[in-house]
């Protein structure tokens, strides 16, 4: 029994819902989110902070969501009004569901996943995502005012990038060190013992190892084995799930992925349309990985142009650098700011 598992933001939608909500409800929110997301990448990938996993940006945001008055109704309404699908994604997923069981495993907050499922007609029971009850959490007015002041301090700090490889603070640029030091002090010192600090533990984002655990739970439901799985992901939050599928003999696919996803995947595909994912599922259902290799070998330029596919390659050490460059270019061109974060 074959099984299809997909991330949401990237393979299915063009959104980064958390980034977009932050930009909509918090002043200068896009820049703030990008700084925070890169800090998440630093903790998860560079220093590998114990107890921290990729995607925990979504818990670091909660004190600021409360400080700026974001409510459950605001999250629900915004999510329902801002689902932007990758062209071809809904049709591809509907087709895949005729071939095999399908699941969505996403770091996104549940209001967005619910809105997406309503939009494409996907069963919410076949999803794993980050649960949140923001109205159930408290933050006093003094703490809220303090966080709003801290947010202004962070706004004044420079934008920054992370090194492609590094293992600590010494590998960062001066700009990156300034921001990382401020976040380190804020989250792990100043918030300790405060209401704001307590809010850091009220959600458990489904990212990193959380996605790998959700993948195993989905297999328990269906009785499939990991060698039966196609997993489609695109970011740092998918690394562990992609690696588990690759090592288990399934097919780990990076769809418009960044360098993190490409390093963990078997196959990289990138383009403006998700139709290719349905074709890959057809080939995998009929012939496994070898079937997918035949599909890509025989795919003509005309077909690639028709489905707006820019590239599709099984990944090797010889072609990885080229794939990262091309895939990240497509990722940024179709997703804008969402394509810039890990």
Backbone as numpy.savetxt, mean C-alpha at the origin, in Angstrom:
# Nx Ny Nz CAx CAy CAz Cx Cy Cz
-6.85 -25.83 -6.41 -7.69 -24.64 -6.41 -6.81 -23.39 -6.41
-6.89 -22.61 -7.47 -6.11 -21.37 -7.54 -6.81 -20.27 -6.73
-6.03 -19.29 -6.32 -6.56 -18.20 -5.51 -5.87 -16.90 -5.89
-6.66 -15.83 -5.97 -6.14 -14.51 -6.32 -6.24 -13.60 -5.11
-5.14 -12.96 -4.78 -5.10 -12.02 -3.65 -4.49 -10.73 -4.16
-5.14 -9.61 -3.86 -4.65 -8.34 -4.36 -4.67 -7.26 -3.29
-3.66 -6.44 -3.32 -3.69 -5.17 -2.61 -4.78 -4.32 -3.27
-5.18 -3.26 -2.60 -6.22 -2.40 -3.16 -5.62 -1.19 -3.88
-4.98 -0.30 -3.11 -4.48 0.94 -3.69 -3.23 0.64 -4.52
-3.35 0.79 -5.82 -2.28 0.44 -6.75 -2.81 -0.52 -7.79
-3.04 -1.79 -7.44 -3.59 -2.73 -8.42 -5.07 -2.49 -8.76
-5.86 -1.98 -7.79 -7.28 -1.76 -8.04 -7.64 -0.29 -8.20
-7.07 0.55 -7.35 -7.44 1.96 -7.40 -6.20 2.84 -7.48
-6.42 4.05 -7.96 -5.34 5.03 -8.08 -5.16 5.82 -6.79
-6.05 5.61 -5.84 -6.04 6.39 -4.62 -4.89 6.05 -3.69
-4.54 7.00 -2.85 -3.98 6.75 -1.52 -4.94 7.45 -0.59
-5.90 6.69 -0.07 -7.01 7.27 0.67 -6.53 8.05 1.90
-5.57 7.50 2.64 -5.09 8.20 3.83 -4.41 9.51 3.47
-3.61 9.49 2.42 -2.97 10.73 1.95 -4.03 11.75 1.54
-5.02 11.30 0.80 -6.03 12.21 0.28 -6.88 12.80 1.40
-7.22 11.98 2.41 -7.97 12.52 3.55 -7.13 13.52 4.34
-5.86 13.20 4.52 -4.97 14.12 5.24 -4.89 15.45 4.49
-4.78 15.39 3.17 -4.72 16.61 2.37 -6.02 17.39 2.43
-7.16 16.68 2.52 -8.46 17.34 2.50 -8.80 18.01 3.84
-8.38 17.41 4.95 -8.86 17.86 6.26 -7.80 18.51 7.15
-6.52 18.42 6.74 -5.44 18.99 7.55 -4.68 19.99 6.69
-4.46 21.21 7.17 -3.72 22.20 6.37 -2.34 21.67 5.97
-1.98 21.90 4.70 -0.70 21.42 4.17 -0.55 19.91 4.39
-1.69 19.22 4.31 -1.72 17.81 4.68 -0.96 16.89 3.76
-0.89 17.21 2.47 -0.18 16.33 1.55 1.30 16.27 1.90
1.91 17.41 2.12 3.33 17.44 2.47 3.57 16.73 3.80
2.69 16.97 4.76 2.81 16.31 6.07 2.74 14.79 5.91
1.79 14.31 5.12 1.64 12.87 4.94 2.88 12.27 4.28
3.40 12.93 3.26 4.57 12.40 2.57 5.77 12.32 3.51
5.97 13.35 4.34 7.05 13.28 5.33 6.84 12.10 6.28
5.60 11.92 6.72 5.31 10.84 7.66 5.44 9.48 7.00
5.04 9.37 5.75 5.15 8.09 5.03 6.61 7.71 4.83
7.46 8.67 4.54 8.88 8.36 4.38 9.50 7.98 5.73
9.01 8.58 6.80 9.45 8.16 8.13 9.05 6.70 8.37
7.85 6.33 7.95 7.40 4.94 8.03 8.36 4.02 7.28
8.75 4.42 6.07 9.70 3.61 5.30 11.04 3.49 6.04
11.46 4.60 6.65 12.72 4.59 7.41 12.65 3.58 8.56
11.56 3.61 9.31 11.45 2.70 10.45 11.32 1.25 10.02
10.55 1.01 8.95 10.28 -0.36 8.53 11.40 -0.98 7.73
12.09 -0.16 6.88 13.04 -0.73 5.94 14.49 -0.47 6.31
14.78 0.69 6.86 16.18 1.04 7.11 16.62 0.60 8.51
15.93 1.06 9.55 16.36 0.67 10.91 15.60 -0.53 11.45
14.49 -0.90 10.76 13.71 -2.08 11.17 13.40 -2.03 12.67
12.71 -0.97 13.06 12.36 -0.75 14.46 11.54 -1.92 15.00
11.94 -2.51 16.11 11.19 -3.64 16.69 9.74 -3.26 16.97
8.82 -4.14 16.59 7.41 -3.91 16.81 6.75 -2.98 15.82
7.52 -2.47 14.86 6.98 -1.54 13.86 6.91 -2.25 12.52
5.81 -2.04 11.77 5.68 -2.67 10.47 5.30 -1.64 9.42
5.66 -1.93 8.17 5.31 -1.04 7.07 3.81 -0.81 7.05
3.41 0.44 6.86 2.00 0.79 6.86 1.51 1.36 8.17
2.36 1.34 9.21 1.95 1.89 10.50 1.80 3.41 10.45
2.09 4.02 9.31 1.70 5.42 9.09 0.26 5.63 9.53
-0.60 4.65 9.26 -2.03 4.81 9.53 -2.34 4.84 11.03
-1.43 4.38 11.87 -1.66 4.59 13.31 -0.99 5.90 13.77
0.14 6.27 13.16 0.77 7.53 13.52 -0.12 8.73 13.17
-1.00 8.57 12.19 -1.89 9.65 11.78 -3.02 9.91 12.78
-3.42 8.90 13.55 -4.65 9.00 14.34 -4.63 10.19 15.31
-3.56 10.44 16.07 -3.60 11.63 16.94 -3.84 12.93 16.18
-3.28 13.03 14.98 -3.46 14.24 14.19 -4.87 14.31 13.60
-5.44 13.16 13.20 -6.84 13.15 12.75 -7.74 13.69 13.87
-7.51 13.22 15.10 -8.33 13.69 16.22 -8.08 15.18 16.49
-6.82 15.60 16.41 -6.50 17.00 16.71 -7.16 17.96 15.74
-7.38 17.51 14.50 -7.99 18.37 13.49 -9.47 18.05 13.29
-10.06 17.29 14.21 -11.51 17.12 14.24 -12.10 16.19 13.20
-11.32 15.26 12.68 -11.85 14.31 11.70 -12.72 13.29 12.41
-13.90 13.04 11.87 -14.87 12.12 12.48 -15.11 10.92 11.56
-15.81 9.92 12.11 -16.15 8.74 11.32 -17.03 9.11 10.12
-17.98 10.01 10.33 -18.84 10.43 9.22 -18.01 11.11 8.12
-17.04 11.91 8.51 -16.18 12.57 7.52 -15.37 11.54 6.74
-14.84 10.53 7.42 -14.07 9.49 6.74 -14.96 8.71 5.78
-16.17 8.36 6.23 -17.09 7.60 5.38 -17.48 8.40 4.14
-17.90 9.65 4.36 -18.37 10.47 3.24 -17.24 10.74 2.26
-16.07 11.07 2.77 -14.95 11.34 1.87 -14.60 10.10 1.06
-14.54 8.95 1.71 -14.17 7.71 1.02 -15.18 7.36 -0.07
-16.47 7.49 0.24 -17.49 7.17 -0.77 -17.37 8.08 -1.99
-16.95 9.32 -1.79 -16.90 10.27 -2.89 -15.59 10.31 -3.64
-14.62 9.48 -3.23 -13.28 9.61 -3.82 -12.66 8.26 -4.15
-13.45 7.34 -4.69 -12.89 6.09 -5.20 -12.57 6.28 -6.68
-11.28 6.16 -7.02 -10.84 6.32 -8.41 -10.15 5.02 -8.82
-10.80 4.28 -9.72 -10.30 2.95 -10.09 -9.23 3.02 -11.18
-8.31 2.08 -11.14 -7.42 1.86 -12.27 -8.28 1.39 -13.44
-8.15 1.98 -14.63 -8.93 1.50 -15.77 -8.77 -0.01 -15.95
-9.89 -0.68 -16.16 -9.87 -2.12 -16.38 -9.85 -2.96 -15.12
-9.64 -2.34 -13.95 -9.46 -3.12 -12.72 -10.73 -3.84 -12.30
-11.86 -3.15 -12.33 -13.11 -3.77 -11.89 -13.47 -4.95 -12.79
-13.37 -4.76 -14.11 -13.68 -5.86 -15.04 -12.71 -7.01 -14.86
-11.43 -6.71 -14.67 -10.44 -7.77 -14.47 -10.76 -8.58 -13.22
-11.11 -7.89 -12.13 -11.40 -8.60 -10.88 -12.68 -9.42 -11.01
-13.68 -8.89 -11.68 -14.90 -9.68 -11.90 -14.60 -10.94 -12.71
-13.77 -10.81 -13.72 -13.39 -11.98 -14.51 -12.61 -12.98 -13.65
-11.68 -12.50 -12.87 -10.88 -13.38 -12.02 -11.77 -14.16 -11.06
-12.84 -13.53 -10.57 -13.73 -14.21 -9.64 -14.47 -15.37 -10.28
-14.55 -15.39 -11.62 -15.15 -16.55 -12.29 -14.16 -17.71 -12.39
-12.88 -17.43 -12.18 -11.83 -18.44 -12.30 -11.43 -19.04 -10.96
-11.46 -18.21 -9.91 -10.89 -18.63 -8.63 -11.41 -17.73 -7.52
-11.19 -18.14 -6.28 -11.53 -17.30 -5.13 -10.62 -16.07 -5.14
-11.20 -14.93 -4.75 -10.44 -13.68 -4.75 -10.60 -12.96 -3.43
-9.50 -12.34 -2.98 -9.48 -11.58 -1.73 -8.74 -10.26 -1.95
-9.14 -9.26 -1.20 -8.42 -7.99 -1.13 -7.77 -7.90 0.25
-6.47 -7.67 0.28 -5.75 -7.45 1.53 -5.11 -6.06 1.43
-5.58 -5.15 2.27 -5.20 -3.75 2.12 -4.86 -3.12 3.46
-3.87 -2.24 3.46 -3.57 -1.44 4.64 -4.60 -0.33 4.84
-5.39 -0.03 3.84 -6.32 1.11 3.89 -7.30 0.98 5.05
-7.76 2.15 5.52 -8.81 2.17 6.53 -10.08 1.52 5.99
-10.84 0.90 6.88 -12.04 0.16 6.47 -13.09 1.03 5.76
-13.31 2.29 6.14 -14.31 3.08 5.39 -14.01 3.15 3.90
-12.73 3.23 3.54 -12.39 3.28 2.12 -12.62 1.92 1.45
-12.22 0.83 2.12 -12.42 -0.50 1.54 -13.91 -0.79 1.37
-14.71 -0.37 2.34 -16.16 -0.54 2.20 -16.68 0.22 0.99
-16.22 1.47 0.82 -16.66 2.28 -0.32 -16.22 1.65 -1.63
-14.98 1.14 -1.68 -14.51 0.51 -2.90 -15.31 -0.75 -3.23
-15.60 -1.57 -2.23 -16.38 -2.79 -2.46 -17.77 -2.46 -2.98
-18.39 -1.41 -2.42 -19.70 -0.99 -2.92 -19.61 -0.53 -4.37
-18.51 0.12 -4.72 -18.34 0.65 -6.08 -18.18 -0.46 -7.10
-17.42 -1.51 -6.76 -17.12 -2.56 -7.75 -17.92 -3.84 -7.53
-18.74 -3.88 -6.47 -19.55 -5.06 -6.22 -18.76 -6.25 -5.70
-17.73 -5.98 -4.88 -16.90 -7.05 -4.33 -17.37 -7.36 -2.91
-17.39 -8.64 -2.51 -17.87 -8.98 -1.16 -16.94 -8.48 -0.07
-17.47 -7.67 0.85 -16.66 -7.11 1.92 -16.11 -8.22 2.82
-16.79 -9.36 2.88 -16.32 -10.48 3.69 -15.04 -11.10 3.17
-14.66 -10.79 1.95 -13.42 -11.30 1.36 -12.32 -10.24 1.38
-12.38 -9.36 2.37 -11.37 -8.32 2.50 -10.73 -8.35 3.89
-9.49 -7.90 3.93 -8.77 -7.65 5.17 -8.24 -6.22 5.08
-8.45 -5.41 6.13 -8.04 -4.02 6.07 -7.91 -3.48 7.49
-7.60 -2.20 7.61 -7.34 -1.58 8.91 -8.64 -1.06 9.52
-9.09 -1.73 10.58 -10.31 -1.31 11.27 -10.05 -0.04 12.06
-11.07 0.81 12.15 -10.93 2.07 12.86 -12.29 2.53 13.38
-12.29 3.04 14.62 -13.49 3.63 15.24 -13.08 4.97 15.81
-12.84 5.92 14.94 -12.21 7.17 15.37 -13.07 7.95 16.36
-14.40 7.82 16.29 -15.27 8.52 17.23 -15.18 7.94 18.63
-14.66 6.74 18.75 -14.56 6.11 20.06 -13.31 6.49 20.83
-12.46 7.33 20.26 -11.21 7.71 20.91 -11.30 9.15 21.40
-10.63 9.44 22.51 -10.69 10.77 23.12 -9.35 11.49 22.99
-9.44 12.80 22.83 -8.25 13.65 22.85 -8.66 15.00 23.41
-8.05 15.40 24.53 -8.41 16.66 25.16 -8.01 17.86 24.33
-8.60 19.00 24.66 -8.37 20.21 23.86 -6.93 20.69 23.96
-6.30 20.53 25.13 -4.90 20.96 25.25 -3.98 20.09 24.40
-4.23 18.79 24.43 -3.43 17.88 23.60 -3.64 18.18 22.12
-4.89 18.45 21.75 -5.18 18.76 20.34 -4.45 20.02 19.91
-4.47 21.03 20.76 -3.78 22.29 20.42 -2.28 22.06 20.30
-1.72 21.25 21.20 -0.28 20.94 21.14 0.07 20.24 19.83
-0.74 19.27 19.42 -0.47 18.55 18.18 -0.58 19.46 16.96
-1.51 20.39 17.00 -1.61 21.32 15.87 -0.36 22.21 15.79
0.20 22.56 16.94 1.44 23.33 16.95 2.61 22.50 16.44
2.68 21.26 16.88 3.73 20.34 16.40 3.63 20.17 14.90
2.42 20.05 14.40 2.21 19.91 12.95 2.81 21.11 12.21
2.66 22.32 12.75 3.25 23.51 12.11 4.78 23.44 12.14
5.35 22.91 13.22 6.80 22.73 13.29 7.28 21.80 12.18
6.53 20.71 11.98 6.92 19.72 10.96 6.77 20.32 9.57
5.75 21.16 9.39 5.58 21.83 8.09 6.82 22.66 7.73
7.46 23.23 8.74 8.62 24.11 8.50 9.89 23.33 8.20
9.87 22.02 8.44 11.05 21.20 8.16 11.14 20.91 6.67
12.33 20.61 6.15 12.48 20.42 4.70 11.88 19.11 4.21
11.52 19.09 2.94 11.17 17.82 2.29 12.44 16.98 2.19
12.26 15.67 2.08 13.44 14.81 2.06 13.15 13.50 1.34
14.21 12.84 0.90 14.14 11.50 0.33 15.00 10.57 1.17
14.77 9.27 1.01 15.56 8.27 1.71 16.56 7.64 0.75
17.68 7.14 1.24 18.62 6.44 0.36 18.04 5.12 -0.13
18.48 4.70 -1.30 18.03 3.40 -1.82 18.49 2.28 -0.91
19.67 2.42 -0.34 20.18 1.43 0.62 20.76 2.18 1.81
20.55 1.64 2.99 21.09 2.27 4.18 20.68 1.47 5.39
21.40 1.68 6.50 21.03 0.92 7.69 20.97 1.78 8.94
20.91 3.10 8.78 20.81 3.92 9.95 20.86 5.40 9.65
20.85 6.19 10.73 20.81 7.64 10.62 21.99 8.20 9.83
23.14 7.57 9.95 24.33 8.08 9.29 24.21 8.09 7.77
23.31 7.27 7.23 23.14 7.19 5.78 22.15 8.22 5.24
21.53 9.00 6.12 20.54 9.97 5.69 21.18 11.31 5.35
20.50 12.07 4.50 20.91 13.45 4.23 20.63 14.30 5.47
21.23 15.46 5.58 20.93 16.35 6.71 19.44 16.68 6.80
18.79 16.88 5.64 17.35 17.18 5.64 16.55 16.03 6.22
16.88 14.82 5.79 16.17 13.64 6.29 16.41 13.45 7.78
17.64 13.66 8.23 17.94 13.50 9.66 17.11 14.47 10.50
16.94 15.69 10.02 16.18 16.68 10.78 14.74 16.22 10.98
14.11 15.72 9.92 12.72 15.29 10.02 12.60 14.02 10.85
13.47 13.06 10.59 13.42 11.79 11.32 13.65 12.02 12.81
14.60 12.87 13.17 14.84 13.17 14.58 13.61 13.79 15.24
12.93 14.69 14.50 11.73 15.32 15.08 10.64 14.29 15.30
10.42 13.41 14.33 9.40 12.37 14.49 9.79 11.39 15.60
11.06 11.02 15.68 11.51 10.12 16.75 11.18 10.71 18.12
11.51 11.97 18.30 11.25 12.63 19.57 9.75 12.71 19.86
8.99 13.06 18.84 7.55 13.22 19.02 6.87 11.92 19.41
7.03 10.89 18.60 6.24 9.67 18.79 6.73 8.80 19.93
8.05 8.75 20.15 8.57 7.77 21.10 9.08 8.39 22.39
9.00 9.72 22.51 9.38 10.39 23.76 8.27 11.32 24.24
7.97 12.36 23.47 7.03 13.38 23.93 5.61 12.84 24.11
5.19 11.90 23.28 3.83 11.36 23.39 3.69 10.30 24.48
4.79 9.79 24.99 4.74 8.73 26.00 3.95 9.19 27.22
2.96 8.39 27.62 2.16 8.69 28.80 1.08 9.72 28.59
0.85 10.16 27.35 -0.17 11.17 27.06 -1.36 10.53 26.36
-2.46 11.30 26.28 -3.61 10.85 25.49 -3.22 10.62 24.04
-2.41 11.52 23.51 -1.97 11.38 22.12 -1.19 10.09 21.95
-0.32 9.78 22.90 0.45 8.54 22.82 -0.44 7.31 22.87
-1.48 7.37 23.70 -2.41 6.23 23.78 -3.09 5.97 22.45
-3.29 7.03 21.67 -3.96 6.87 20.37 -3.10 6.11 19.37
-1.80 6.00 19.63 -0.94 5.28 18.70 -1.22 3.78 18.69
-1.94 3.30 19.69 -2.19 1.85 19.76 -3.64 1.48 19.49
-4.47 2.44 19.04 -5.89 2.13 18.88 -6.21 1.46 17.55
-5.29 1.52 16.60 -5.49 0.78 15.35 -4.26 -0.09 15.09
-4.47 -1.18 14.40 -3.39 -2.10 14.03 -3.41 -2.26 12.52
-2.69 -1.40 11.79 -2.77 -1.45 10.32 -2.37 -2.80 9.75
-3.08 -3.21 8.72 -2.79 -4.46 8.02 -1.74 -4.15 6.95
-0.50 -4.17 7.37 0.61 -3.93 6.46 1.78 -4.80 6.83
2.74 -4.96 5.93 3.92 -5.76 6.24 3.56 -7.17 6.64
4.02 -7.59 7.82 3.72 -8.95 8.29 2.23 -9.15 8.47
1.48 -8.07 8.70 0.02 -8.19 8.81 -0.62 -8.67 7.53
-0.10 -8.24 6.39 -0.62 -8.74 5.12 -0.27 -10.21 4.92
0.94 -10.60 5.32 1.31 -12.01 5.20 0.41 -12.88 6.08
0.09 -12.41 7.28 -0.82 -13.17 8.15 -2.21 -13.26 7.54
-2.69 -12.16 6.98 -4.00 -12.17 6.34 -4.03 -13.14 5.16
-2.94 -13.20 4.42 -2.83 -14.15 3.32 -3.01 -15.58 3.82
-2.34 -15.92 4.91 -2.46 -17.28 5.46 -3.88 -17.54 5.95
-4.52 -16.53 6.53 -5.92 -16.69 6.96 -6.83 -16.97 5.76
-6.58 -16.27 4.65 -7.40 -16.51 3.46 -7.23 -17.93 2.95
-6.02 -18.47 3.05 -5.78 -19.85 2.61 -6.50 -20.84 3.52
-6.57 -20.54 4.80 -7.32 -21.41 5.71 -8.79 -21.45 5.34
-9.31 -20.34 4.87 -10.72 -20.28 4.47 -11.00 -21.13 3.22
-10.07 -21.11 2.29 -10.33 -21.75 1.00 -9.76 -23.15 0.89
-8.77 -23.48 1.70 -8.10 -24.76 1.57 -7.04 -24.80 0.49
-6.78 -23.65 -0.13 -5.73 -23.59 -1.15 -4.36 -23.59 -0.47
-3.33 -23.86 -1.24 -1.96 -23.78 -0.74 -1.30 -22.53 -1.33
-0.20 -22.12 -0.73 0.43 -20.88 -1.18 0.96 -20.99 -2.61
1.24 -22.20 -3.06 1.69 -22.39 -4.45 0.57 -22.14 -5.45
-0.68 -22.09 -4.95 -1.84 -21.83 -5.82 -2.15 -20.35 -5.98
-1.40 -19.48 -5.30 -1.77 -18.07 -5.16 -1.09 -17.18 -6.19
-1.88 -16.27 -6.76 -1.35 -15.06 -7.40 -1.57 -13.93 -6.41
-0.50 -13.22 -6.09 -0.62 -12.05 -5.22 -0.16 -10.83 -6.00
-1.01 -9.81 -6.06 -0.67 -8.56 -6.76 -0.51 -7.44 -5.75
0.67 -6.84 -5.70 0.93 -5.73 -4.80 1.80 -4.68 -5.47
2.06 -3.59 -4.74 2.80 -2.50 -5.40 3.72 -1.71 -4.48
3.79 -2.04 -3.18 4.49 -1.13 -2.28 5.19 -1.86 -1.14
5.79 -1.08 -0.25 6.54 -1.62 0.88 5.65 -2.45 1.80
4.35 -2.14 1.86 3.46 -2.90 2.74 3.20 -4.31 2.22
3.57 -4.57 0.97 3.33 -5.89 0.35 4.55 -6.81 0.40
5.68 -6.33 0.91 6.92 -7.11 0.79 6.77 -8.51 1.35
6.32 -8.63 2.60 6.27 -9.96 3.23 5.30 -10.90 2.54
4.17 -10.38 2.09 3.21 -11.24 1.38 3.76 -11.67 0.03
4.37 -10.73 -0.70 4.98 -11.09 -1.98 6.08 -12.13 -1.79
6.92 -11.93 -0.80 8.01 -12.89 -0.57 7.48 -14.26 -0.18
6.42 -14.30 0.63 5.85 -15.58 1.04 5.32 -16.34 -0.17
4.64 -15.63 -1.07 4.09 -16.28 -2.27 5.22 -16.73 -3.19
6.21 -15.88 -3.40 7.34 -16.25 -4.26 8.06 -17.48 -3.71
8.37 -17.47 -2.43 9.09 -18.58 -1.83 8.26 -19.85 -1.77
6.92 -19.68 -1.72 6.03 -20.84 -1.65 5.65 -21.42 -2.99
6.17 -20.84 -4.08 5.90 -21.39 -5.41 4.71 -20.81 -6.12
4.05 -19.79 -5.52 2.99 -19.09 -6.23 3.57 -18.04 -7.15
2.73 -17.10 -7.56 3.16 -16.04 -8.48 3.02 -14.70 -7.79
4.14 -14.06 -7.50 4.16 -12.76 -6.82 4.32 -11.67 -7.87
3.30 -10.82 -8.02 3.24 -9.83 -9.09 3.33 -8.42 -8.52
4.26 -7.64 -9.04 4.31 -6.21 -8.78 3.54 -5.51 -9.91
2.48 -4.78 -9.55 1.71 -4.03 -10.54 1.97 -2.55 -10.32
2.63 -1.91 -11.27 3.04 -0.51 -11.13 3.72 -0.30 -9.78
4.59 -1.24 -9.44 5.20 -1.24 -8.13 6.40 -0.33 -8.02
6.75 -0.02 -6.78 7.98 0.71 -6.51 9.11 -0.28 -6.24
10.28 0.25 -5.87 11.45 -0.59 -5.72 11.26 -1.66 -4.64
10.46 -1.34 -3.61 10.23 -2.31 -2.55 9.48 -3.54 -3.07
8.39 -3.29 -3.79 7.58 -4.40 -4.31 8.35 -5.19 -5.36
9.09 -4.51 -6.22 9.82 -5.19 -7.29 10.89 -6.11 -6.71
11.54 -5.68 -5.63 12.57 -6.51 -5.01 12.00 -7.80 -4.44
10.70 -7.82 -4.13 10.08 -8.99 -3.50 9.30 -9.87 -4.47
9.08 -9.41 -5.70 8.17 -10.09 -6.62 8.90 -10.99 -7.61
8.12 -11.90 -8.24 8.61 -12.70 -9.37 8.49 -11.93 -10.68
7.36 -11.24 -10.82 6.95 -10.67 -12.09 6.57 -9.21 -11.88
7.04 -8.34 -12.76 6.66 -6.93 -12.72 5.87 -6.60 -13.98
4.69 -6.02 -13.79 3.92 -5.50 -14.92 3.60 -4.04 -14.63
3.61 -3.22 -15.67 3.33 -1.81 -15.44 2.67 -1.23 -16.68
1.67 -0.41 -16.41 0.91 0.20 -17.49 -0.25 0.99 -16.94
-1.08 1.49 -17.84 -2.17 2.39 -17.47 -3.49 1.68 -17.27
-3.52 0.35 -17.44 -4.75 -0.42 -17.42 -4.47 -1.74 -16.70
-5.45 -2.22 -15.93 -5.27 -3.45 -15.16 -5.76 -4.70 -15.87
-6.13 -4.58 -17.14 -6.62 -5.75 -17.88 -5.60 -6.89 -17.87
-4.31 -6.55 -17.87 -3.27 -7.57 -17.88 -3.40 -8.53 -16.71
-3.91 -8.06 -15.56 -4.03 -8.93 -14.40 -5.05 -10.04 -14.65
-6.11 -9.75 -15.38 -7.06 -10.79 -15.74 -6.45 -11.80 -16.69
-5.65 -11.34 -17.64 -4.99 -12.25 -18.58 -3.97 -13.14 -17.86
-3.25 -12.56 -16.91 -2.29 -13.35 -16.12 -3.02 -14.41 -15.31
-4.17 -14.05 -14.73 -4.94 -15.02 -13.97 -5.43 -16.16 -14.85
-5.87 -15.84 -16.05 -6.26 -16.89 -17.02 -5.10 -17.85 -17.26
-3.94 -17.29 -17.56 -2.78 -18.12 -17.88 -2.33 -18.93 -16.68
-2.37 -18.35 -15.49 -1.95 -19.05 -14.28 -2.94 -20.17 -13.94
-4.23 -19.92 -14.13 -5.23 -20.95 -13.86 -5.05 -22.14 -14.79
-4.65 -21.88 -16.03 -4.52 -22.96 -17.02 -3.17 -23.66 -16.95
-2.11 -22.91 -16.65 -0.78 -23.52 -16.76 0.24 -23.09 -15.73
-0.21 -22.46 -14.63 0.72 -22.03 -13.60 1.71 -20.98 -14.12
2.87 -20.91 -13.47 3.87 -19.91 -13.87 4.30 -20.11 -15.32
4.43 -21.37 -15.74 4.83 -21.61 -17.13 3.80 -21.05 -18.10
2.53 -21.15 -17.73 1.49 -20.57 -18.57 1.61 -19.07 -18.70
1.99 -18.42 -17.60 2.18 -16.96 -17.63 3.38 -16.61 -18.50
4.44 -17.40 -18.42 5.61 -17.14 -19.26 5.26 -17.25 -20.74
4.44 -18.23 -21.10 4.00 -18.37 -22.49 3.16 -17.17 -22.91
2.25 -16.74 -22.04 1.42 -15.57 -22.33 2.29 -14.36 -22.66
3.27 -14.08 -21.82 4.09 -12.89 -22.03 4.99 -13.04 -23.25
5.50 -14.25 -23.48 6.35 -14.49 -24.65 5.59 -14.25 -25.94
4.31 -14.64 -25.97 3.53 -14.56 -27.20 2.74 -13.27 -27.34
2.83 -12.38 -26.37 2.04 -11.16 -26.40 2.64 -10.19 -27.42
1.84 -9.80 -28.39 2.33 -8.91 -29.45 2.30 -7.46 -29.00
3.03 -6.64 -29.73 3.02 -5.20 -29.46 1.61 -4.64 -29.62
0.87 -5.15 -30.59 -0.50 -4.67 -30.80 -1.37 -4.93 -29.59
-1.26 -6.13 -29.02 -2.05 -6.46 -27.83 -1.61 -5.58 -26.65
-0.30 -5.40 -26.49 0.19 -4.56 -25.40 -0.35 -3.14 -25.54
-0.34 -2.62 -26.75 -0.87 -1.27 -26.97 -2.36 -1.21 -26.68
-3.09 -2.27 -27.04 -4.54 -2.29 -26.84 -4.90 -2.24 -25.36
-4.13 -2.94 -24.53 -4.43 -2.96 -23.10 -3.55 -1.98 -22.32
-2.86 -1.09 -23.03 -2.05 -0.03 -22.42 -1.02 -0.58 -21.44
-0.39 -1.69 -21.84 0.65 -2.31 -21.04 2.00 -1.77 -21.49
2.75 -1.17 -20.57 4.06 -0.61 -20.92 5.18 -1.64 -20.82
5.02 -2.62 -19.93 6.06 -3.62 -19.77 5.60 -4.77 -18.90
6.16 -5.96 -19.12 5.87 -7.15 -18.31 7.08 -8.05 -18.37
7.72 -8.25 -17.22 8.98 -8.99 -17.19 9.08 -9.84 -15.93
9.51 -11.07 -16.07 9.96 -11.80 -14.90 11.27 -11.16 -14.46
11.42 -10.99 -13.15 12.49 -10.15 -12.60 13.74 -10.98 -12.36
14.87 -10.40 -12.73 16.17 -11.02 -12.46 17.13 -9.93 -12.01
18.28 -10.33 -11.52 19.28 -9.34 -11.12 19.73 -8.50 -12.32
19.65 -9.08 -13.51 20.11 -8.37 -14.71 19.14 -7.27 -15.15
17.84 -7.46 -14.90 16.88 -6.47 -15.41 16.20 -5.66 -14.30
16.52 -5.93 -13.03 15.78 -5.29 -11.93 15.90 -3.77 -11.97
17.09 -3.26 -12.18 17.28 -1.81 -12.17 16.45 -1.14 -13.27
16.43 -1.74 -14.46 15.62 -1.20 -15.55 14.14 -1.23 -15.19
13.69 -2.33 -14.60 12.28 -2.47 -14.25 11.87 -1.42 -13.21
12.72 -1.23 -12.19 12.40 -0.24 -11.16 12.22 1.13 -11.79
13.14 1.51 -12.66 13.07 2.84 -13.28 11.79 2.99 -14.09
11.47 1.99 -14.92 10.29 2.10 -15.79 8.99 2.01 -14.99
8.93 1.08 -14.05 7.72 0.90 -13.26 7.43 2.13 -12.40
8.45 2.68 -11.76 8.24 3.85 -10.92 7.85 5.07 -11.75
8.34 5.15 -12.98 7.94 6.25 -13.86 6.45 6.16 -14.18
5.99 4.96 -14.53 4.56 4.78 -14.80 3.75 5.04 -13.54
4.22 4.52 -12.42 3.52 4.68 -11.14 3.28 6.16 -10.84
4.31 6.98 -10.98 4.17 8.40 -10.70 3.27 9.09 -11.72
3.36 8.67 -12.96 2.60 9.36 -14.01 1.10 9.15 -13.87
0.68 7.99 -13.36 -0.77 7.73 -13.28 -1.34 7.96 -11.89
-0.49 8.02 -10.85 -1.01 8.14 -9.48 -0.65 9.46 -8.82
0.17 10.29 -9.46 0.51 11.57 -8.88 1.21 11.42 -7.54
0.76 12.22 -6.53 1.39 12.19 -5.21 1.36 10.81 -4.59
0.30 10.04 -4.85 0.20 8.70 -4.30 1.31 7.80 -4.80
1.83 8.08 -5.97 2.91 7.29 -6.52 4.26 7.60 -5.93
4.34 8.65 -5.11 5.61 9.06 -4.52 5.89 8.39 -3.18
4.87 7.79 -2.57 5.05 7.25 -1.22 5.24 5.74 -1.30
5.82 5.21 -0.20 6.26 3.80 -0.19 5.18 2.79 -0.26
